[in-house]
């Protein structure tokens, strides 16, 4: 089940460092004018008083910075397989460039998604009371994970793309690989990315829980698109000691 996280994969340690750094930065650098502050203000004050609550220095750039930190924290271990593909498909002197181009394409896909997902979470918090937004976002995420469309997206996440050994073509293919992988991740994970912003407190802890759920989904192999039990539950059930389960029956 966890073969794609083999310790023989050279980039795995780097991905773990990126994820840990993303969580640490999200915890230490939470800004008063970022996305989590905006979502918190939506739950506390009327819409007419929102500009006053956010302050005169509020802008979209801290929002995008916080979104990028979320991606850096939650996504690295989900893309261990495509990153390993880039590493092994590139000659040694080009590996750093290949990984940088892949990462740039991947982040660009998530920044493009922010144009839709950030207004979506703001609209949800404007329409729904704070106590209702969290269960609604969780139900939406679970239903999406169980759907055939989500399985199609997860299958795309497992797809490996050809990368040339050198030249400008290799550069284009690394960037394209990152864009395609990022787009597949967006399609797979989009409702789960809304969940941390509906939590009144513990935004970073909610990020960690969602990242674990998404990881449990991603470790399963590609499958037929159909309505099913959300894959994260299947993974957790497979990890339970069978002897204890049988002993309780």
Secondary structure as UniProt FT lines:
FT   HELIX           3..5
FT   TURN            7..8
FT   TURN            10..11
FT   HELIX           12..28
FT   TURN            32..33
FT   HELIX           35..44
FT   HELIX           47..49
FT   HELIX           50..54
FT   TURN            56..57
FT   HELIX           60..74
FT   HELIX           76..79
FT   HELIX           80..89
FT   HELIX           92..94
FT   HELIX           95..127
FT   HELIX           130..146
FT   HELIX           148..157
FT   HELIX           168..195
FT   HELIX           196..198
FT   HELIX           203..218
FT   HELIX           231..239
FT   HELIX           242..248
//
